[in-house]
Amino acid sequence: MLSRTAENLYWLARYVERAEYLARTIDATLRVTALPAAYIGKTNEWDSALLTAGVAESFYQTHEEANEHNVVDYLSFSADNPSSIRNCIEAARLNSRSVRTALTSEMWDTINSAWIELQEVWSKGTSTREDLAKFLRFVQETSLRFDGSAYRTMLRNDAYWFSRLGLHLERADNTARILDVKYHVLLPEEEHVGGPLDFYQWSSILRSVSALTAYHWVYRETLKPWLVADLLILNGTLPRSLASCYDNLVRNLDQIGVAYGRQGPAQRHARGIRNRLEHSNMNDIFQHGVHEFIQEFIADNSRLGEIITKQYLI
């Protein structure tokens, strides 16, 4: 496969996953801000949404206040935000057009129809909560359709494997950033862990990764920070956990290595991260600091993206 084709497939999957993640972030933030002030305290949930999306710095270059209108517009439709949902779907369509023959008809139809519908939504706007909710559902359903189409219709060859690399690398980064914002930024110093604010923030985080029901299935307890962290970091049965993402990354990189007849630094780096996750436990992670652990993971995950690019995509 040409490195350019592999790059397009890799970034196509990343952009679709990122768009869904932003839609889930906005939806979860809306749920928290709808609660009475006595429950959510003095925190600015919209500021935390920007931090989770990694665009707080660029947002404040053009906006003075992080309120619902400004943040929803910036994360959803802003042309100035390279990671807005609009730009992600447009970039996904551009990449899919470049590799049209490598995609199945179902995958192309999903991306192309999503792009067409996005133009209509953007022109009309989302002036009401109902319109915004429909738009967010549309984005999430687009991602689910695309992912399902890929899983059900693509040959299990290098095109599929590079697409899965992009998806799981992006998903791991998103999950890690959600956890990092919670532990390092979101909870006010005067708010004790386990209070009302803490409960609703953890609920919001689990909703943003579609894991609230999974949490109760696994632990059958009320929300506890260490159990939520355990689910999102170490539980390999949760598709969006860091452990699950790296199980998939290692598997797909190994398949690429076998197909191309050689292993490389990407395979070794991914296996190193997976091994560290497998040999970690929550007691050690909490003892050494969740923020420090996640920051190290985000840096290693980003490094893996750079290594994959150098090894296969250029």
ZAGU-340294 format. One record per residue (C-alpha): residue number from 1; z, x, y negated. Coordinates in Angstrom, 2 decimals. Each point is the difference from the previous one (the first is absolute). Last residue first. Example, Ala and Ser with C-alpha at 12.3 -4.5 7.8 and 13.67 -1.06 7.14 Angstrom:
BEGIN
+-----+---------+---------+---------+
!   k !      c3 !      c1 !      c2 !
+-----+---------+---------+---------+
!   2 !    7.14 !   13.67 !    1.06 !
!   1 !    0.66 !   -1.37 !    3.44 !
+-----+---------+---------+---------+
//
This chain:
BEGIN
+-----+---------+---------+---------+
!   k !      c3 !      c1 !      c2 !
+-----+---------+---------+---------+
! 314 !    4.96 !    5.76 !   -9.23 !
! 313 !    1.56 !   -2.81 !    2.05 !
! 312 !    1.06 !    1.62 !    3.28 !
! 311 !    2.35 !    2.97 !   -0.30 !
! 310 !    0.41 !    0.14 !   -3.77 !
! 309 !    0.51 !   -3.77 !   -0.34 !
! 308 !    2.27 !   -0.17 !    3.03 !
! 307 !    2.10 !    2.83 !   -1.47 !
! 306 !    0.30 !   -1.75 !   -3.37 !
! 305 !    1.05 !   -3.27 !    1.64 !
! 304 !    2.54 !    1.91 !    2.11 !
! 303 !    1.43 !    1.50 !   -3.19 !
! 302 !    0.49 !   -3.47 !   -1.42 !
! 301 !    1.97 !   -0.93 !    3.11 !
! 300 !    2.05 !    3.20 !   -0.28 !
! 299 !    0.81 !   -0.71 !   -3.67 !
! 298 !    0.87 !   -3.63 !    0.77 !
! 297 !    2.21 !    1.14 !    2.92 !
! 296 !    1.88 !    2.52 !   -2.14 !
! 295 !    0.61 !   -2.66 !   -2.62 !
! 294 !    1.13 !   -2.36 !    2.75 !
! 293 !    2.59 !    2.42 !    1.39 !
! 292 !    1.27 !    0.96 !   -3.46 !
! 291 !    0.37 !   -3.64 !   -1.03 !
! 290 !    1.74 !   -0.91 !    3.26 !
! 289 !    2.59 !    2.74 !   -0.48 !
! 288 !    1.28 !    2.68 !    2.39 !
! 287 !    2.69 !   -2.22 !    1.50 !
! 286 !   -2.16 !   -3.11 !   -0.14 !
! 285 !   -2.81 !    1.70 !    1.94 !
! 284 !    2.42 !    1.57 !    2.49 !
! 283 !    1.65 !   -3.35 !    0.77 !
! 282 !   -3.38 !   -1.74 !    0.06 !
! 281 !   -1.34 !    2.09 !    2.84 !
! 280 !   -2.77 !    2.58 !    0.05 !
! 279 !   -1.60 !    1.60 !    3.07 !
! 278 !   -2.94 !   -2.41 !    0.19 !
! 277 !   -0.57 !    0.22 !   -3.75 !
! 276 !   -0.12 !    3.80 !    0.10 !
! 275 !   -2.36 !   -0.13 !    2.96 !
! 274 !   -2.31 !   -2.36 !   -1.87 !
! 273 !   -0.10 !    2.31 !   -3.02 !
! 272 !   -0.81 !    3.04 !    2.16 !
! 271 !   -2.61 !   -1.94 !    1.97 !
! 270 !   -1.76 !   -0.89 !   -3.26 !
! 269 !    0.00 !    3.64 !   -1.15 !
! 268 !   -1.36 !    1.29 !    3.31 !
! 267 !   -2.79 !   -2.59 !    0.18 !
! 266 !   -1.01 !    0.63 !   -3.62 !
! 265 !    0.14 !    3.79 !    0.49 !
! 264 !   -2.68 !   -0.08 !    2.70 !
! 263 !   -0.95 !   -1.15 !    3.49 !
! 262 !   -3.44 !    0.56 !    1.44 !
! 261 !   -2.73 !   -1.65 !    2.09 !
! 260 !   -1.24 !   -2.52 !   -2.54 !
! 259 !    0.80 !   -3.03 !    2.18 !
! 258 !    3.30 !    1.51 !    1.19 !
! 257 !    1.09 !    0.80 !   -3.55 !
! 256 !   -1.01 !   -3.45 !   -1.23 !
! 255 !    2.07 !   -1.53 !    2.79 !
! 254 !    2.93 !    2.25 !   -0.91 !
! 253 !   -0.27 !   -1.07 !   -3.65 !
! 252 !    0.04 !   -3.65 !    1.09 !
! 251 !    3.11 !    0.38 !    2.15 !
! 250 !    1.85 !    2.14 !   -2.55 !
! 249 !   -0.69 !   -2.51 !   -2.77 !
! 248 !    0.97 !   -2.94 !    2.20 !
! 247 !    3.38 !    1.44 !    0.98 !
! 246 !    0.33 !    1.05 !   -3.62 !
! 245 !   -0.37 !   -3.55 !   -1.30 !
! 244 !    2.43 !   -1.31 !    2.63 !
! 243 !    2.69 !    2.51 !   -0.99 !
! 242 !   -0.43 !   -0.72 !   -3.72 !
! 241 !    0.44 !   -3.71 !    0.61 !
! 240 !   -2.82 !   -2.38 !   -0.87 !
! 239 !   -0.88 !   -1.05 !    3.56 !
! 238 !    3.67 !   -0.57 !    0.99 !
! 237 !    0.46 !    1.04 !    3.66 !
! 236 !    0.44 !    3.66 !   -0.95 !
! 235 !    3.36 !   -0.60 !   -1.65 !
! 234 !    0.86 !    3.23 !   -1.85 !
! 233 !   -0.74 !   -0.48 !   -3.70 !
! 232 !   -0.40 !   -3.69 !   -0.85 !
! 231 !    2.39 !   -1.35 !    2.65 !
! 230 !    2.60 !    2.74 !   -0.47 !
! 229 !   -0.10 !   -0.48 !   -3.77 !
! 228 !    0.57 !   -3.73 !    0.44 !
! 227 !    2.85 !    0.77 !    2.41 !
! 226 !    1.60 !    2.46 !   -2.41 !
! 225 !   -0.27 !   -2.44 !   -2.91 !
! 224 !    1.54 !   -2.98 !    1.82 !
! 223 !   -1.60 !   -3.44 !   -0.02 !
! 222 !    1.89 !   -2.46 !    2.15 !
! 221 !   -0.20 !    0.60 !    3.73 !
! 220 !   -2.28 !   -0.83 !    2.93 !
! 219 !   -1.18 !    3.64 !    0.07 !
! 218 !   -3.54 !   -0.08 !    1.38 !
! 217 !   -1.00 !   -3.64 !   -0.46 !
! 216 !    1.79 !   -0.23 !   -3.34 !
! 215 !   -1.84 !    3.06 !   -1.30 !
! 214 !   -3.34 !   -1.25 !    1.34 !
! 213 !    0.38 !   -3.20 !   -2.03 !
! 212 !    0.45 !    2.00 !   -3.19 !
! 211 !   -2.69 !    2.55 !    0.88 !
! 210 !   -3.11 !   -1.05 !   -1.93 !
! 209 !   -0.01 !    3.30 !   -1.95 !
! 208 !    0.65 !   -1.64 !   -3.37 !
! 207 !    2.26 !   -2.56 !    1.68 !
! 206 !    2.27 !    2.77 !    1.25 !
! 205 !    0.26 !    1.46 !   -3.48 !
! 204 !    0.75 !   -3.36 !   -1.58 !
! 203 !    2.72 !   -0.75 !    2.54 !
! 202 !    1.49 !    3.42 !   -0.77 !
! 201 !   -0.04 !   -0.83 !   -3.70 !
! 200 !    1.54 !   -3.40 !    0.67 !
! 199 !    2.91 !    1.46 !    1.97 !
! 198 !    0.69 !    2.85 !   -2.47 !
! 197 !    0.18 !   -2.38 !   -2.93 !
! 196 !    2.45 !   -2.23 !    1.87 !
! 195 !    2.27 !    2.96 !    0.87 !
! 194 !   -0.28 !    2.11 !    3.17 !
! 193 !   -0.19 !    3.35 !   -1.76 !
! 192 !    2.08 !   -0.07 !   -3.17 !
! 191 !   -1.71 !   -0.58 !   -3.34 !
! 190 !    1.35 !    2.25 !   -2.78 !
! 189 !   -2.62 !    2.70 !    0.61 !
! 188 !   -2.87 !   -2.46 !   -0.17 !
! 187 !   -2.14 !   -0.39 !    3.15 !
! 186 !   -3.71 !    0.55 !   -0.65 !
! 185 !   -0.39 !    3.70 !   -0.62 !
! 184 !    0.89 !    2.33 !    2.84 !
! 183 !    0.63 !   -2.18 !    3.01 !
! 182 !   -2.33 !   -2.88 !   -0.72 !
! 181 !   -2.77 !    2.05 !   -1.58 !
! 180 !    0.01 !    2.36 !    3.00 !
! 179 !   -0.22 !   -2.81 !    2.52 !
! 178 !   -3.05 !   -1.54 !   -1.63 !
! 177 !   -1.59 !    3.43 !   -0.38 !
! 176 !    0.39 !    0.76 !    3.71 !
! 175 !   -1.63 !   -3.27 !    1.03 !
! 174 !   -2.98 !    0.61 !   -2.29 !
! 173 !   -0.54 !    3.58 !    1.14 !
! 172 !    0.10 !   -1.01 !    3.67 !
! 171 !   -2.50 !   -2.80 !   -0.63 !
! 170 !   -2.42 !    2.31 !   -1.78 !
! 169 !    0.04 !    2.53 !    2.84 !
! 168 !   -0.26 !   -2.82 !    2.54 !
! 167 !   -3.07 !   -1.60 !   -1.56 !
! 166 !   -1.87 !    3.20 !   -0.80 !
! 165 !    0.47 !    1.39 !    3.49 !
! 164 !   -1.05 !   -3.34 !    1.50 !
! 163 !   -3.38 !    0.19 !   -1.75 !
! 162 !   -0.46 !    3.56 !    1.23 !
! 161 !    0.69 !   -1.17 !    3.56 !
! 160 !   -2.37 !   -2.97 !   -0.16 !
! 159 !   -2.93 !    2.11 !   -1.22 !
! 158 !    0.90 !    2.73 !    2.51 !
! 157 !   -0.42 !   -2.36 !    2.96 !
! 156 !    1.79 !   -3.04 !    1.37 !
! 155 !   -2.87 !   -2.38 !   -0.75 !
! 154 !    0.88 !   -2.47 !   -2.73 !
! 153 !    0.25 !   -3.79 !    0.55 !
! 152 !    3.58 !   -1.11 !    0.70 !
! 151 !    2.03 !    2.66 !   -1.80 !
! 150 !   -2.36 !    0.30 !   -2.95 !
! 149 !   -0.26 !   -3.76 !   -0.37 !
! 148 !    3.78 !   -0.35 !    0.16 !
! 147 !    0.48 !    2.63 !   -2.69 !
! 146 !   -2.60 !   -1.66 !   -2.22 !
! 145 !    1.36 !   -3.49 !    0.56 !
! 144 !    3.60 !    1.14 !   -0.59 !
! 143 !   -1.03 !    1.82 !   -3.18 !
! 142 !   -1.86 !   -3.02 !   -1.30 !
! 141 !    2.94 !   -2.24 !    0.91 !
! 140 !    2.32 !    2.14 !   -2.12 !
! 139 !   -2.36 !   -0.12 !   -2.97 !
! 138 !   -0.54 !   -3.78 !    0.30 !
! 137 !    3.74 !   -0.60 !    0.29 !
! 136 !    0.52 !    1.93 !   -3.24 !
! 135 !   -2.71 !   -2.03 !   -1.73 !
! 134 !    1.42 !   -3.30 !    1.21 !
! 133 !    3.48 !    0.98 !   -1.25 !
! 132 !   -1.46 !    0.96 !   -3.38 !
! 131 !   -1.75 !   -3.35 !   -0.34 !
! 130 !    3.22 !   -1.83 !    0.89 !
! 129 !    2.02 !    2.09 !   -2.44 !
! 128 !   -2.40 !   -1.07 !   -2.74 !
! 127 !   -2.46 !    1.88 !   -2.24 !
! 126 !   -1.65 !    1.94 !    2.78 !
! 125 !   -3.33 !    0.89 !   -1.63 !
! 124 !   -3.30 !   -1.88 !    0.11 !
! 123 !   -2.27 !    3.07 !   -0.29 !
! 122 !    2.28 !    2.09 !    2.23 !
! 121 !    0.17 !   -2.69 !    2.66 !
! 120 !   -3.78 !   -0.37 !    0.07 !
! 119 !   -0.60 !    3.74 !    0.17 !
! 118 !    2.59 !    0.26 !    2.78 !
! 117 !   -1.88 !   -2.58 !    2.04 !
! 116 !   -3.10 !    2.21 !    0.01 !
! 115 !    2.03 !    3.10 !    0.94 !
! 114 !    1.76 !   -1.85 !    2.80 !
! 113 !   -3.36 !   -1.26 !    1.30 !
! 112 !   -1.30 !    3.58 !    0.12 !
! 111 !    3.10 !    1.42 !    1.68 !
! 110 !    0.23 !   -2.67 !    2.71 !
! 109 !   -3.76 !   -0.16 !    0.56 !
! 108 !   -0.13 !    3.77 !    0.51 !
! 107 !    2.75 !   -0.06 !    2.60 !
! 106 !   -1.54 !   -2.93 !    1.88 !
! 105 !   -3.44 !    1.61 !   -0.01 !
! 104 !    1.38 !    3.10 !    1.69 !
! 103 !    0.28 !    3.12 !   -2.08 !
! 102 !   -1.72 !    3.36 !    0.52 !
! 101 !   -3.34 !   -1.34 !   -1.30 !
! 100 !    1.58 !   -1.03 !   -3.31 !
!  99 !    1.49 !    3.44 !   -0.58 !
!  98 !   -0.75 !    0.36 !   -3.72 !
!  97 !    0.30 !   -3.75 !   -0.53 !
!  96 !    3.48 !    0.14 !    1.55 !
!  95 !    1.06 !    2.71 !   -2.44 !
!  94 !   -1.11 !   -2.05 !   -2.99 !
!  93 !    1.65 !   -3.11 !    1.47 !
!  92 !    3.30 !    1.84 !    0.45 !
!  91 !   -0.22 !    1.38 !   -3.54 !
!  90 !   -0.49 !   -3.53 !   -1.34 !
!  89 !    2.89 !   -1.26 !    2.12 !
!  88 !    2.27 !    2.80 !   -1.22 !
!  87 !   -1.10 !   -0.40 !   -3.62 !
!  86 !    0.88 !   -3.70 !    0.00 !
!  85 !    3.28 !    0.57 !    1.81 !
!  84 !    0.98 !    2.58 !   -2.61 !
!  83 !    0.19 !    3.61 !    1.19 !
!  82 !   -2.30 !    1.56 !   -2.61 !
!  81 !    1.98 !   -1.80 !   -2.73 !
!  80 !   -2.04 !   -0.13 !   -3.23 !
!  79 !   -2.27 !   -2.71 !    1.45 !
!  78 !    3.06 !   -2.24 !    0.17 !
!  77 !   -0.32 !   -2.90 !    2.45 !
!  76 !    2.92 !   -0.23 !    2.40 !
!  75 !    2.57 !    2.72 !   -0.63 !
!  74 !   -0.49 !    0.01 !   -3.77 !
!  73 !   -0.28 !   -3.78 !   -0.32 !
!  72 !    3.09 !   -0.58 !    2.13 !
!  71 !    1.88 !    2.66 !   -1.97 !
!  70 !   -0.86 !   -1.32 !   -3.45 !
!  69 !    0.60 !   -3.67 !    0.76 !
!  68 !    3.21 !    0.51 !    1.96 !
!  67 !    1.66 !    2.36 !   -2.43 !
!  66 !    0.01 !    3.79 !   -0.21 !
!  65 !    0.02 !    0.59 !   -3.75 !
!  64 !   -1.76 !    2.46 !   -2.30 !
!  63 !   -3.40 !    0.12 !    1.63 !
!  62 !   -2.92 !    2.47 !   -0.14 !
!  61 !    1.62 !    3.34 !    0.88 !
!  60 !    2.84 !   -1.91 !    1.62 !
!  59 !   -2.28 !   -1.09 !    2.84 !
!  58 !   -1.27 !    3.54 !    0.70 !
!  57 !    3.55 !    1.24 !    0.59 !
!  56 !    1.07 !   -3.01 !    2.08 !
!  55 !   -3.01 !    0.22 !    2.36 !
!  54 !    1.59 !    1.04 !    3.30 !
!  53 !   -0.21 !   -3.47 !    1.53 !
!  52 !    3.73 !    0.06 !    0.75 !
!  51 !    0.72 !    1.20 !   -3.53 !
!  50 !   -2.08 !   -2.81 !   -1.47 !
!  49 !    1.78 !   -2.56 !    2.17 !
!  48 !    3.35 !    1.49 !   -1.08 !
!  47 !   -0.91 !   -0.63 !   -3.63 !
!  46 !   -0.85 !   -3.57 !    0.90 !
!  45 !    3.41 !   -0.41 !    1.66 !
!  44 !    1.78 !    0.84 !   -3.24 !
!  43 !    3.62 !    0.30 !    1.11 !
!  42 !    2.76 !   -1.74 !   -1.90 !
!  41 !    1.32 !   -2.22 !    2.79 !
!  40 !   -2.27 !   -1.54 !    2.64 !
!  39 !    2.44 !   -2.61 !    1.30 !
!  38 !    1.65 !   -1.13 !   -3.26 !
!  37 !   -3.44 !   -0.06 !   -1.64 !
!  36 !   -1.03 !   -2.88 !    2.26 !
!  35 !   -2.78 !    0.77 !    2.49 !
!  34 !   -3.67 !   -0.31 !   -0.97 !
!  33 !   -0.05 !    3.71 !   -0.86 !
!  32 !    0.62 !    0.81 !    3.67 !
!  31 !   -2.87 !   -2.12 !    1.32 !
!  30 !   -2.40 !    1.28 !   -2.64 !
!  29 !    0.85 !    3.56 !    0.98 !
!  28 !   -0.82 !   -0.71 !    3.65 !
!  27 !   -3.39 !   -1.50 !   -0.95 !
!  26 !   -0.85 !    2.92 !   -2.27 !
!  25 !    0.87 !    2.55 !    2.68 !
!  24 !   -1.91 !   -1.94 !    2.68 !
!  23 !   -3.11 !   -0.07 !   -2.19 !
!  22 !    0.38 !    3.72 !   -0.69 !
!  21 !    0.28 !    0.74 !    3.72 !
!  20 !   -3.07 !   -2.09 !    0.76 !
!  19 !   -2.06 !    1.91 !   -2.57 !
!  18 !    1.27 !    3.31 !    1.38 !
!  17 !   -1.04 !   -0.90 !    3.55 !
!  16 !   -3.52 !   -0.88 !   -1.16 !
!  15 !   -0.22 !    3.21 !   -2.02 !
!  14 !    1.18 !    2.19 !    2.88 !
!  13 !   -2.41 !   -1.58 !    2.50 !
!  12 !   -3.00 !    0.63 !   -2.27 !
!  11 !    1.33 !    3.48 !   -0.74 !
!  10 !   -0.21 !    1.12 !    3.64 !
!   9 !   -3.32 !   -1.73 !    0.62 !
!   8 !   -1.56 !    1.62 !   -3.09 !
!   7 !    1.41 !    3.42 !    0.92 !
!   6 !   -1.33 !   -0.22 !    3.56 !
!   5 !   -3.45 !   -0.86 !   -1.34 !
!   4 !    0.10 !    2.95 !   -2.42 !
!   3 !    1.19 !    2.34 !    2.78 !
!   2 !   -3.12 !   -0.92 !    1.97 !
!   1 !    0.77 !   -1.18 !    3.53 !
+-----+---------+---------+---------+
//
